[in-house]
């Protein structure tokens, strides 16, 4: 679909102006976008033989390549049409329609030979279109094939025999399809029906005469051959508007043969490959076109080997640059500067290098002796060195900033002479060690952490030594003053001790007096407690006796009440018995 949008109609690929070939760069810009493998079908033949009609049908269109309706040739140079392949997914079908051979308006056949040679060089399937029959005249019209060895080299060697090795040509040339138009004869030999392919092979049998060399060249150069026979499509008057006719207005056999031709191309035409292997896509085909046309316009002979080597040089250089760009992008994404260890950076490098190398291997072509892969590895190592230097710089910058931030309070105290006092050196060392510990606890310092710290501390050694010397001097004076102070304090302490002893004796006397008074008070308290205890016992005994008397009285009352209840119950029983007999006298 992308190809159909990019090239809705054919465009001129190679312009032929006054016998000079020139590549149309607008067409190349379209080819650059075709990243899929390409099946390239080129058609060549005498002018006004209906080549463009077949190419339009291959494009599944009625119009596109100009058909023309006069004896004047319409197509000049080589035209291209890129369309999605109808039957091969992820492939693009590229159709090349060439200007007619033998146009009397051109004056000579030099351009025709080059058009023929370019069509052979660029295609994977080469279609030769002719009229009538494959006879002596048709073979003589195809004399261009005999000049291919003079117009194309397979190798860069100057050895003529190597350059003209027909076996080498046969392995590199495209498949050959001969389409015979307006065929009116019966396909028979000696009265026996034959196929169109048998007709072609029989026509190629070497016969002494002017066409002998052409027949031999076709057999040697084009190993895979196919033939299609077409009857006239319609009457002469209708042929002037062939592109406007519907299939039901055309001869049935012509329509069927056209379909068979298209199906064969769709099914059998192979993707274009380079000598020695390597699939051709749009950009590669564009480079082939430029190289071949440049050789022709410079008066040289197009050389397949040199072209492939130039293409390999170009593509491999691009593959190296693409791999390097990917490596840099991946490293930039994955590396968090600064890394804590060199190994961390090397591990990421190994991953990125592997992915970059995979991209190179995928995009490279015929990297002889791994020349470009070695170049890539060298440049990757150089890139790694750059990243290592960057890693070190960022580590140093990070550590320097941390040291400035962490040690600035200590440096400010030094400026304020906070440590130029007795014992100041040990305080200074303690704070310094605390700050060193704090610095080492900070994350993401990188591989230069200890080296940067070491250099920082070394730069402060002069200040540290000054604090140490001041501390020693001031400490000596302080000790002398402390000794004098100690003696004075010892005398004062002796006087205080004597005074304390006297106070202690006075306290002992007072304590003895207080204890005696406390003992007297305690004896009085004990006597009072015993008296209260005796009274409490007497009170408890009286209360107990009262309770016992109360219980006795209650028991007596209970017995009396129980006896009375018993008597009442007895009387009630007697009463109830008399009433039941109706004769009792209640007393």
GIHUWO-V611810 format. One record per backbone hydrogen bond with DSSP energy under -1.0 kcal/mol. CO is the residue of the C=O (numbers start at 1). NH is the residue of the N-H. E is the energy in kcal/mol with one decimal. If there is no record, write none. Layout:
CO,NH,E / CO,NH,E
This chain:
1,5,-2.0 / 2,6,-2.5 / 3,7,-2.5 / 11,80,-3.1 / 13,24,-3.0 / 14,78,-2.2 / 15,22,-1.9 / 17,20,-1.7 / 20,17,-2.6 / 22,15,-3.2 / 24,28,-1.4 / 25,29,-2.0 / 26,30,-1.2 / 27,31,-2.0 / 28,32,-2.2 / 30,33,-1.1 / 31,34,-1.7 / 33,35,-1.2 / 34,282,-2.5 / 37,92,-2.2 / 38,272,-3.2 / 39,94,-3.0 / 40,124,-2.9 / 40,125,-2.1 / 41,96,-2.8 / 42,127,-3.4 / 43,98,-1.1 / 44,129,-3.1 / 45,101,-2.8 / 50,54,-1.2 / 51,55,-1.7 / 52,56,-2.4 / 53,57,-2.0 / 54,58,-2.0 / 55,59,-1.5 / 56,61,-2.8 / 57,60,-1.5 / 77,99,-1.9 / 78,13,-2.6 / 78,14,-2.1 / 79,97,-2.1 / 80,11,-2.3 / 81,95,-2.5 / 83,93,-2.8 / 88,91,-1.2 / 91,85,-2.0 / 92,39,-2.6 / 93,83,-2.6 / 94,41,-2.9 / 95,81,-1.7 / 96,43,-2.3 / 97,79,-3.0 / 101,47,-2.0 / 103,106,-1.6 / 109,113,-2.1 / 110,114,-1.7 / 111,115,-2.8 / 112,116,-2.7 / 113,117,-2.6 / 114,118,-2.9 / 115,119,-2.3 / 116,120,-1.9 / 117,121,-2.6 / 118,122,-2.4 / 119,123,-1.4 / 124,175,-2.2 / 125,42,-2.1 / 126,177,-3.0 / 127,44,-3.0 / 128,179,-2.8 / 130,181,-3.2 / 133,135,-1.3 / 135,139,-2.3 / 136,140,-2.1 / 137,141,-2.5 / 140,143,-1.3 / 142,145,-1.6 / 143,146,-1.7 / 144,147,-1.2 / 145,148,-1.0 / 148,152,-2.1 / 153,304,-3.2 / 159,163,-2.3 / 160,164,-2.1 / 162,165,-1.1 / 165,169,-1.8 / 166,170,-2.6 / 167,171,-1.4 / 169,172,-1.0 / 169,173,-2.3 / 175,126,-3.7 / 176,226,-1.9 / 177,128,-3.2 / 178,228,-2.4 / 179,130,-2.6 / 180,230,-2.8 / 181,132,-2.5 / 186,188,-1.8 / 187,194,-2.0 / 189,192,-2.0 / 192,189,-2.5 / 195,199,-2.2 / 196,200,-2.0 / 197,201,-2.6 / 198,202,-2.6 / 199,203,-1.9 / 200,204,-1.4 / 202,205,-1.1 / 209,212,-1.5 / 211,215,-2.2 / 212,216,-2.2 / 213,217,-2.5 / 214,218,-2.3 / 215,219,-2.0 / 216,220,-2.2 / 217,221,-3.4 / 218,222,-1.9 / 224,176,-3.2 / 226,178,-3.0 / 228,180,-2.9 / 230,183,-3.4 / 233,251,-3.0 / 235,239,-1.4 / 238,241,-2.1 / 239,242,-1.3 / 241,244,-1.5 / 242,245,-1.1 / 246,249,-2.0 / 247,250,-1.6 / 251,255,-2.4 / 252,256,-2.4 / 253,257,-2.9 / 254,258,-2.4 / 255,259,-2.2 / 256,260,-2.7 / 257,261,-2.5 / 258,262,-2.5 / 259,263,-3.0 / 260,264,-2.3 / 261,265,-2.2 / 262,266,-2.8 / 263,267,-2.6 / 264,268,-3.4 / 265,269,-1.3 / 272,280,-2.6 / 274,277,-2.4 / 278,274,-2.2 / 280,38,-2.2 / 281,285,-2.6 / 282,286,-2.5 / 283,287,-2.0 / 284,288,-2.3 / 285,289,-2.4 / 286,290,-2.2 / 287,291,-2.5 / 288,292,-2.7 / 289,293,-2.6 / 290,294,-2.3 / 291,295,-2.1 / 292,296,-2.2 / 293,297,-2.9 / 294,298,-1.6 / 295,300,-2.4 / 296,299,-1.6 / 302,153,-2.8 / 303,307,-2.5 / 304,308,-2.7 / 305,309,-2.5 / 306,310,-2.8 / 307,311,-2.6 / 308,312,-3.0 / 309,313,-2.7 / 310,314,-2.5 / 311,315,-3.3 / 312,316,-3.0 / 313,317,-1.9 / 314,318,-2.2 / 315,319,-2.8 / 316,320,-2.5 / 317,321,-2.3 / 318,322,-2.7 / 319,323,-2.6 / 320,324,-2.6 / 321,325,-2.6 / 322,326,-2.5 / 323,327,-2.6 / 324,328,-2.5 / 325,329,-2.4 / 326,330,-3.0 / 327,331,-2.9 / 328,332,-2.5 / 329,333,-2.0 / 330,334,-2.9 / 331,335,-2.7 / 341,345,-1.1 / 342,346,-2.4 / 343,347,-2.8 / 344,348,-1.8 / 345,349,-2.5 / 346,350,-2.4 / 347,351,-1.7 / 348,352,-2.7 / 349,353,-3.1 / 350,354,-2.1 / 351,355,-2.1 / 352,356,-2.6 / 353,357,-2.7 / 354,358,-2.1 / 355,359,-1.9 / 356,360,-2.3 / 357,361,-3.0 / 358,362,-2.3 / 359,363,-2.2 / 360,364,-2.5 / 366,368,-1.8 / 367,370,-2.1 / 368,371,-1.7 / 370,374,-2.3 / 371,375,-1.9 / 372,376,-2.7 / 373,377,-2.5 / 374,378,-2.4 / 375,379,-2.4 / 376,380,-2.6 / 377,381,-2.2 / 378,382,-1.9 / 379,383,-2.5 / 380,384,-2.6 / 381,385,-2.3 / 382,386,-2.0 / 383,387,-2.5 / 384,388,-2.7 / 385,389,-2.3 / 386,390,-2.5 / 387,391,-2.7 / 388,392,-2.4 / 389,393,-2.8 / 390,394,-2.7 / 391,395,-2.0 / 392,396,-2.7 / 393,397,-2.8 / 394,398,-2.6 / 395,399,-2.8 / 396,400,-2.9 / 397,401,-2.1 / 398,402,-2.2 / 399,403,-3.0 / 400,404,-2.2 / 401,405,-2.2 / 402,406,-3.1 / 403,407,-2.8 / 404,408,-1.0 / 407,411,-2.6 / 408,412,-2.2 / 409,413,-2.0 / 410,414,-2.1 / 411,415,-2.1 / 412,416,-1.6 / 413,418,-2.7 / 414,417,-1.8 / 419,421,-1.9 / 421,424,-2.6 / 423,427,-1.7 / 424,428,-2.7 / 425,429,-2.8 / 426,430,-2.4 / 427,431,-2.6 / 428,432,-2.6 / 429,433,-2.6 / 430,434,-2.2 / 431,435,-2.3 / 432,436,-2.5 / 433,437,-2.5 / 434,438,-2.3 / 435,439,-2.6 / 436,440,-2.6 / 437,441,-1.4 / 439,442,-1.2 / 446,449,-1.2 / 448,452,-2.7 / 449,453,-2.0 / 450,454,-2.9 / 451,455,-2.4 / 452,456,-2.2 / 453,457,-2.9 / 454,458,-2.2 / 455,459,-1.8 / 458,461,-1.3 / 460,464,-2.3 / 461,465,-2.7 / 462,466,-2.1 / 463,467,-2.2 / 464,468,-2.0 / 465,469,-2.6 / 466,470,-2.3 / 467,471,-2.1 / 468,472,-2.2 / 469,473,-2.3 / 470,474,-2.6 / 471,475,-2.3 / 472,476,-1.9 / 473,477,-1.7 / 474,478,-2.0 / 475,479,-2.1 / 476,480,-1.8 / 477,481,-2.1 / 478,482,-2.1 / 479,483,-2.1 / 480,484,-1.8 / 481,485,-2.2 / 482,486,-2.3 / 483,487,-2.1 / 484,488,-2.1 / 485,489,-2.3 / 486,490,-2.0 / 487,491,-2.1 / 488,492,-2.2 / 489,493,-2.0 / 490,494,-2.0 / 491,495,-2.1 / 492,496,-2.2 / 493,497,-2.1 / 494,498,-2.1 / 495,499,-2.1 / 496,500,-2.1 / 497,501,-2.1 / 498,502,-2.2 / 499,503,-2.3 / 500,504,-2.2 / 501,505,-2.0 / 502,506,-2.0 / 503,507,-2.1 / 504,508,-1.8 / 505,509,-2.0 / 506,510,-2.3 / 507,511,-2.2 / 508,512,-2.3 / 509,513,-2.3 / 510,514,-2.2 / 511,515,-2.2 / 512,516,-2.2 / 513,517,-2.0 / 514,518,-1.9 / 515,519,-2.2 / 516,520,-2.2 / 517,521,-2.3 / 518,522,-2.1 / 519,523,-2.3 / 520,524,-2.2 / 521,525,-2.0 / 522,526,-2.1 / 523,527,-2.2 / 524,528,-2.2 / 525,529,-1.9 / 526,530,-2.4 / 527,531,-2.3 / 528,532,-2.2 / 529,533,-2.1 / 530,534,-2.3 / 531,535,-2.1 / 532,536,-2.0 / 533,537,-2.0 / 534,538,-2.4 / 535,539,-2.3 / 536,540,-2.1 / 537,541,-2.3 / 538,542,-2.2 / 539,543,-2.2 / 540,544,-1.9 / 541,545,-2.2 / 542,546,-2.2 / 543,547,-2.0 / 544,548,-2.3 / 545,549,-2.5 / 546,550,-2.4 / 547,551,-2.3 / 548,552,-2.3 / 549,553,-2.5 / 550,554,-2.2 / 551,555,-2.1 / 552,556,-2.3 / 553,557,-2.5 / 554,558,-2.1 / 555,559,-2.2 / 556,560,-2.4 / 557,561,-2.4 / 558,562,-2.1 / 559,563,-2.3 / 560,564,-2.4 / 561,565,-2.1 / 562,566,-2.1 / 563,567,-2.4 / 564,568,-2.6 / 565,569,-2.3 / 566,570,-2.0 / 567,571,-2.6 / 568,572,-2.4 / 569,573,-1.9 / 570,574,-2.1 / 571,575,-2.5 / 572,576,-2.3 / 573,577,-1.8 / 574,578,-2.3 / 575,579,-2.2 / 576,580,-1.4 / 577,581,-1.1 / 578,582,-1.7
